[in-house]
Amino acid sequence: MVDVMRSAPASTAGAGEIFQLFLDGRARTKAEIAASTGLSRSTVAARIDALLAAGLIQGAGEAVSTGGRPPARLAFNPHAGVTLAIDLGATHATVAIADLAGSILDALTRRIDIGDGPEPLLDRLLDDGGALLAGTGLPLLGVGIGVPGPVEHSTGRPTNPPIMPGWDRFDVPGYVQRRFDVPVLVDNDVNILAVGEQATSWPHTRDLIFIKVATGIGAGLISGGQLQRGAQGSAGDLGHVQVPRSADSARPLDDDRDLEAIASGTAIAAVLRAQGIEAAGSADVADLVRAGNPAAIEATRQAGRDVGEVLATVVNLLNPSVIVLGGIVARAGEHLLAGVREVVYRRSIPLATQHLTIVQSQAGEHSGVLGAAIMVARHVLSPASVDARIAAVG
């Protein structure tokens, strides 16, 4: 989607840059802003007034006086509007409303079949979003959507997603904007999981990999503090990497399946069914693991080892400081995590693992919508978007 940016008046141009100072949550006075930016007090005053008029900042009490009237302190107003976040999975979807700081205000989850196609499914989810939005009384500023497949980032269109029949090249942003005339950002679900996890649990970590193990397997890569999507948006497609063979592998020599076919929740369920255990998919695997089923626990730990065989190469190549495991299979317990750690720490070079942390996701069941909310909030609060908002208000 392309946003049409209006030109801000000369007196307020650059207000978006000043606004970025407030996003750390600390209140400031106009004098402090002038000192930190080098701008004149009159320029700062004009831009602050514009930000106040747009509702993006608000009063935050008074600073200590050094003589005369105490100066007013100003702070980011996270309730200037809300974002709509949608996390689409193969069998479940979560819709949430979040404030501009990324806090989830309300959410609901429903069972879906991604194969129903984009229009009927998006209609239901946008209805849910509209109902949640009505309860806030706040303006909607943007929509963020995560989908379980590769996305062409420049257009927001899914591209040949293997578990999303009927979605290939569908104009998701354009369709959503028929209902909500705001910026719409679409990305692969594991990318938004990586964004959410880093922002909430590892804000000072610049090199992080998020691995989602559910119906499929994917990775979100943050390197040097930036999400890496690759040339066409397919970076992190871990599930389609062939699993390296180890000396103690129990797989037949002619088994050339990729990681998703061996270690996803769907693959684990197939292993259990072959043993006479009823398991249709990832949710059943997770339930069996939580119930302490020995076969499910061992199959999940072995899946972790297989994921670890691929990750060991990734660790040597990218040298992350944190690997986070998420998705329904990872949330069922530490068995997948244990399998991953067992192999990665043994197979990766010592320099790459001496400070490497491998953990479970801390964001919980709302991790997907949390990441989508943060993704779209960063967009609508960017300097260019803030300047456009001020121009529209003026």
C-alpha positions as CSV (number, residue, x, y, z in Angstrom):
1,M,0.0,0.0,0.0
2,V,1.2,3.5,-0.8
3,D,0.2,6.3,1.6
4,V,-0.4,9.8,0.3
5,M,1.6,12.2,2.4
6,R,0.4,15.8,2.7
7,S,3.0,18.5,3.2
8,A,3.1,19.9,6.7
9,P,3.2,23.7,7.2
10,A,6.8,25.0,7.4
11,S,6.4,25.9,11.1
12,T,5.5,22.3,12.0
13,A,7.6,20.3,9.4
14,G,9.8,18.0,11.3
15,A,7.4,17.5,14.2
16,G,7.5,13.8,13.5
17,E,11.2,13.7,14.2
18,I,10.7,15.5,17.5
19,F,7.9,13.1,18.4
20,Q,10.3,10.1,18.2
21,L,12.0,11.5,21.4
22,F,8.8,10.7,23.3
23,L,8.6,7.1,22.3
24,D,10.9,6.0,25.1
25,G,8.1,6.8,27.5
26,R,10.0,9.6,29.3
27,A,8.3,13.0,29.9
28,R,10.2,16.1,28.7
29,T,9.9,19.8,28.8
30,K,10.1,22.1,25.7
31,A,13.4,23.4,27.0
32,E,14.8,19.9,27.3
33,I,13.8,19.1,23.7
34,A,15.4,22.4,22.5
35,A,18.6,21.5,24.3
36,S,18.7,17.9,22.9
37,T,17.8,18.9,19.3
38,G,19.6,22.2,19.0
39,L,16.4,23.8,17.6
40,S,15.2,27.2,18.6
41,R,12.6,27.4,21.4
42,S,10.1,29.0,19.0
43,T,10.5,26.1,16.5
44,V,10.2,23.5,19.2
45,A,7.1,25.3,20.6
46,A,5.4,25.3,17.2
47,R,6.1,21.6,16.6
48,I,5.0,20.6,20.1
49,D,1.8,22.6,19.7
50,A,1.1,20.6,16.5
51,L,1.7,17.3,18.3
52,L,-0.6,18.3,21.1
53,A,-3.3,19.3,18.5
54,A,-2.9,15.9,16.9
55,G,-3.3,14.2,20.3
56,L,0.0,12.4,20.0
57,I,1.4,13.9,23.2
58,Q,-0.2,15.1,26.3
59,G,0.6,17.0,29.5
60,A,2.4,15.0,32.2
61,G,2.6,17.4,35.1
62,E,5.2,20.0,35.9
63,A,8.9,19.8,36.2
64,V,10.8,21.1,39.2
65,S,11.0,24.9,39.0
66,T,14.4,26.6,38.9
67,G,12.8,29.9,39.6
68,G,9.5,31.3,38.3
69,R,6.6,29.2,37.0
70,P,7.4,25.5,36.8
71,P,7.7,24.3,33.1
72,A,5.2,21.8,31.8
73,R,6.3,18.3,31.1
74,L,5.0,16.4,28.0
75,A,4.7,12.7,27.2
76,F,3.6,10.3,24.5
77,N,-0.1,9.6,24.5
78,P,-0.6,5.9,23.7
79,H,-4.4,6.5,23.7
80,A,-4.4,8.9,20.7
81,G,-5.8,6.0,18.7
82,V,-5.7,2.2,18.3
83,T,-4.5,-0.4,15.9
84,L,-6.3,-3.5,14.7
85,A,-4.1,-6.6,14.8
86,I,-4.9,-10.0,13.1
87,D,-2.9,-13.2,13.5
88,L,-4.0,-15.7,10.9
89,G,-3.1,-19.4,11.4
90,A,-4.1,-22.5,9.5
91,T,-6.8,-23.4,12.0
92,H,-7.1,-20.4,14.4
93,A,-7.2,-16.7,14.1
94,T,-6.9,-14.0,16.8
95,V,-8.1,-10.5,16.4
96,A,-7.1,-7.7,18.8
97,I,-7.3,-4.0,19.5
98,A,-4.1,-2.4,20.8
99,D,-3.1,1.0,22.0
100,L,-0.2,2.8,20.3
101,A,2.3,1.5,22.8
102,G,1.4,-2.0,21.7
103,S,-0.6,-3.0,24.7
104,I,-3.5,-5.4,23.9
105,L,-6.8,-3.8,25.0
106,D,-9.2,-6.6,23.9
107,A,-8.9,-9.7,21.8
108,L,-10.8,-12.8,20.6
109,T,-9.8,-16.0,19.0
110,R,-11.9,-18.2,16.7
111,R,-11.4,-21.5,14.9
112,I,-11.0,-21.1,11.2
113,D,-10.0,-23.0,8.1
114,I,-7.5,-21.0,6.1
115,G,-8.7,-23.0,3.0
116,D,-12.0,-21.1,3.1
117,G,-10.3,-18.4,1.1
118,P,-9.5,-14.8,1.7
119,E,-12.8,-13.0,1.2
120,P,-15.1,-14.9,3.5
121,L,-12.4,-15.3,6.1
122,L,-11.3,-11.7,6.1
123,D,-15.0,-10.6,6.2
124,R,-15.5,-12.6,9.4
125,L,-12.3,-11.3,11.1
126,L,-13.0,-7.7,10.1
127,D,-16.5,-8.0,11.6
128,D,-14.8,-9.2,14.8
129,G,-12.4,-6.3,14.6
130,G,-15.2,-3.8,14.1
131,A,-17.0,-5.1,17.1
132,L,-13.9,-4.7,19.3
133,L,-13.2,-1.3,17.9
134,A,-16.6,-0.1,18.7
135,G,-16.0,-0.8,22.4
136,T,-13.0,1.5,22.5
137,G,-14.4,4.8,21.3
138,L,-11.0,5.6,19.8
139,P,-10.0,6.2,16.2
140,L,-8.4,3.4,14.2
141,L,-5.0,4.4,12.9
142,G,-3.8,1.2,11.2
143,V,-4.2,-2.5,10.6
144,G,-1.4,-5.2,11.0
145,I,-1.9,-8.7,9.7
146,G,0.3,-11.8,10.0
147,V,-0.4,-14.7,7.6
148,P,1.1,-18.3,7.7
149,G,3.0,-18.0,4.4
150,P,5.5,-15.9,2.4
151,V,4.5,-12.3,1.7
152,E,5.7,-9.9,-0.9
153,H,6.5,-7.1,1.5
154,S,6.1,-4.2,-0.9
155,T,2.5,-5.1,-1.8
156,G,1.3,-7.1,1.2
157,R,0.2,-10.0,-1.1
158,P,0.8,-13.6,0.0
159,T,2.9,-15.4,-2.7
160,N,2.3,-19.1,-3.4
161,P,1.7,-20.0,0.3
162,P,1.6,-23.8,0.6
163,I,-1.0,-24.0,3.4
164,M,-3.1,-21.1,2.1
165,P,-5.0,-22.3,-1.0
166,G,-6.7,-19.5,-2.8
167,W,-4.6,-16.7,-1.3
168,D,-1.8,-16.5,-3.9
169,R,-1.3,-12.8,-4.9
170,F,-4.6,-11.8,-3.2
171,D,-4.6,-8.1,-2.5
172,V,-5.1,-8.3,1.3
173,P,-4.4,-4.6,2.0
174,G,-6.7,-3.4,-0.7
175,Y,-9.5,-5.7,0.5
176,V,-9.1,-4.6,4.1
177,Q,-9.1,-0.9,3.1
178,R,-12.6,-1.3,1.7
179,R,-13.7,-1.6,5.3
180,F,-11.1,0.5,7.1
181,D,-9.5,3.4,5.2
182,V,-6.2,3.3,7.1
183,P,-2.7,1.9,6.4
184,V,-2.7,-1.9,6.2
185,L,0.5,-3.8,6.7
186,V,0.8,-7.6,6.0
187,D,3.7,-9.8,6.8
188,N,4.6,-13.4,7.4
189,D,3.4,-14.5,10.8
190,V,6.8,-15.6,12.1
191,N,8.2,-12.2,11.2
192,I,5.7,-10.4,13.4
193,L,6.3,-12.9,16.1
194,A,10.0,-12.0,16.0
195,V,9.1,-8.3,16.2
196,G,6.8,-8.8,19.1
197,E,9.2,-11.0,21.1
198,Q,12.1,-8.7,20.6
199,A,10.2,-5.6,21.5
200,T,8.7,-7.0,24.7
201,S,11.2,-9.5,26.0
202,W,14.6,-8.7,24.4
203,P,14.5,-4.9,23.7
204,H,18.3,-4.6,23.9
205,T,19.0,-7.6,21.8
206,R,20.0,-6.8,18.2
207,D,20.5,-10.4,16.9
208,L,17.5,-12.7,17.5
209,I,15.9,-15.6,15.7
210,F,12.3,-16.6,16.4
211,I,11.4,-20.2,15.4
212,K,7.7,-21.1,15.1
213,V,6.9,-24.8,15.3
214,A,3.2,-25.5,14.6
215,T,1.4,-26.7,11.4
216,G,4.5,-25.5,9.6
217,I,8.0,-24.3,10.6
218,G,9.4,-20.9,9.9
219,A,11.9,-18.4,11.3
220,G,11.9,-14.6,11.8
221,L,15.4,-13.1,11.6
222,I,16.4,-9.9,13.3
223,S,20.0,-9.0,12.6
224,G,21.7,-5.8,13.6
225,G,18.4,-4.7,15.1
226,Q,16.5,-4.9,11.8
227,L,14.0,-7.5,10.6
228,Q,15.5,-9.3,7.6
229,R,13.0,-10.2,4.9
230,G,15.4,-11.0,2.1
231,A,15.2,-9.9,-1.5
232,Q,11.7,-11.3,-2.2
233,G,10.4,-11.6,1.4
234,S,11.2,-15.3,1.8
235,A,14.0,-15.1,4.3
236,G,13.6,-17.5,7.2
237,D,11.8,-20.3,5.3
238,L,13.4,-22.8,7.6
239,G,10.8,-25.5,7.1
240,H,11.9,-26.2,3.5
241,V,15.5,-26.9,4.4
242,Q,16.6,-30.5,4.2
243,V,17.6,-31.9,7.6
244,P,21.3,-32.8,7.8
245,R,21.9,-36.4,8.8
246,S,23.8,-37.2,11.9
247,A,25.6,-40.4,12.9
248,D,22.9,-41.3,15.4
249,S,20.0,-40.4,13.1
250,A,17.2,-43.0,13.1
251,R,15.9,-41.9,9.7
252,P,16.5,-44.2,6.7
253,L,19.3,-43.3,4.4
254,D,17.0,-42.4,1.6
255,D,14.8,-40.1,3.7
256,D,15.3,-36.7,2.0
257,R,12.3,-34.9,3.5
258,D,12.6,-31.3,4.6
259,L,12.3,-30.1,8.2
260,E,8.6,-29.3,8.0
261,A,7.8,-32.8,6.9
262,I,9.8,-34.3,9.8
263,A,9.4,-32.0,12.8
264,S,6.3,-29.8,12.4
265,G,3.2,-30.4,14.6
266,T,1.6,-32.1,11.6
267,A,4.6,-34.4,11.2
268,I,4.7,-35.3,14.9
269,A,1.0,-36.1,14.8
270,A,1.7,-38.5,11.9
271,V,4.4,-40.3,13.9
272,L,2.0,-40.7,16.8
273,R,-0.8,-42.0,14.6
274,A,1.6,-44.7,13.2
275,Q,1.9,-45.9,16.9
276,G,-1.9,-46.1,17.2
277,I,-2.3,-42.8,19.1
278,E,-5.1,-40.5,18.0
279,A,-3.6,-37.1,17.0
280,A,-4.9,-35.1,14.1
281,G,-2.5,-32.2,14.3
282,S,-0.5,-29.7,16.3
283,A,-3.2,-29.0,18.9
284,D,-3.6,-32.7,19.7
285,V,0.2,-33.1,20.0
286,A,0.4,-30.3,22.4
287,D,-2.5,-31.7,24.5
288,L,-0.8,-35.1,24.6
289,V,2.5,-33.6,25.7
290,R,0.8,-31.6,28.5
291,A,-0.9,-34.8,29.6
292,G,2.5,-36.5,29.9
293,N,2.0,-39.0,27.1
294,P,5.5,-40.7,26.8
295,A,5.3,-41.3,23.0
296,A,4.2,-37.7,22.4
297,I,7.0,-36.4,24.6
298,E,9.7,-38.4,22.9
299,A,8.4,-37.6,19.4
300,T,8.4,-33.9,20.3
301,R,11.9,-34.0,21.7
302,Q,13.1,-35.8,18.6
303,A,11.5,-33.0,16.5
304,G,13.5,-30.6,18.6
305,R,16.7,-32.5,17.7
306,D,15.8,-32.3,14.0
307,V,15.1,-28.5,14.3
308,G,18.5,-28.3,16.1
309,E,20.3,-30.0,13.2
310,V,19.2,-27.2,10.9
311,L,19.6,-24.4,13.5
312,A,23.2,-25.4,14.2
313,T,24.1,-24.2,10.6
314,V,22.0,-21.1,11.0
315,V,23.8,-20.3,14.3
316,N,27.2,-20.7,12.6
317,L,26.1,-18.5,9.7
318,L,24.3,-15.6,11.5
319,N,25.6,-15.8,15.1
320,P,22.5,-14.7,17.0
321,S,22.6,-14.0,20.7
322,V,19.0,-15.3,21.3
323,I,16.9,-18.0,19.8
324,V,13.3,-18.0,20.8
325,L,11.0,-21.0,20.2
326,G,7.3,-20.4,19.8
327,G,4.2,-21.9,18.3
328,I,1.7,-24.4,19.7
329,V,4.2,-27.3,19.9
330,A,6.9,-25.2,21.7
331,R,4.3,-23.9,24.2
332,A,3.3,-27.4,25.3
333,G,6.4,-27.8,27.5
334,E,10.2,-27.8,27.4
335,H,10.6,-31.0,25.5
336,L,11.0,-29.3,22.0
337,L,13.4,-26.8,23.6
338,A,15.5,-29.5,25.2
339,G,15.9,-31.3,21.9
340,V,17.0,-28.1,20.2
341,R,19.5,-27.2,22.9
342,E,20.9,-30.7,22.9
343,V,21.9,-30.5,19.2
344,V,22.7,-26.8,18.7
345,Y,25.2,-26.5,21.6
346,R,26.9,-29.7,20.4
347,R,27.0,-29.0,16.7
348,S,27.6,-25.2,16.5
349,I,31.1,-23.7,16.8
350,P,32.0,-22.7,20.4
351,L,32.5,-19.0,19.5
352,A,28.9,-18.8,18.2
353,T,27.4,-20.5,21.3
354,Q,29.4,-19.2,24.2
355,H,26.8,-16.4,24.8
356,L,23.9,-17.9,23.0
357,T,20.6,-18.1,24.8
358,I,17.9,-20.6,23.6
359,V,14.5,-20.0,25.3
360,Q,10.7,-20.4,24.9
361,S,8.6,-17.5,23.9
362,Q,7.4,-15.3,26.7
363,A,4.7,-13.5,24.8
364,G,2.1,-16.2,25.2
365,E,-1.0,-17.0,23.1
366,H,-1.3,-13.3,22.0
367,S,2.2,-13.1,20.7
368,G,1.1,-12.9,17.1
369,V,-1.3,-10.0,17.5
370,L,1.2,-8.3,19.8
371,G,3.8,-8.4,17.0
372,A,1.3,-7.2,14.4
373,A,0.2,-4.3,16.7
374,I,3.8,-3.2,17.3
375,M,4.6,-3.5,13.5
376,V,1.7,-1.2,12.5
377,A,2.2,1.2,15.4
378,R,5.8,1.7,14.4
379,H,4.6,2.6,10.9
380,V,1.8,5.0,11.9
381,L,4.1,6.7,14.5
382,S,7.1,7.1,12.0
383,P,8.2,10.6,11.3
384,A,6.7,10.7,7.9
385,S,3.3,9.4,9.1
386,V,3.2,11.8,12.0
387,D,3.9,14.7,9.8
388,A,1.1,13.6,7.4
389,R,-1.3,13.3,10.4
390,I,-0.4,16.8,11.5
391,A,-0.9,18.2,8.0
392,A,-4.3,16.5,7.9
393,V,-5.3,17.9,11.3
394,G,-4.1,21.4,10.2
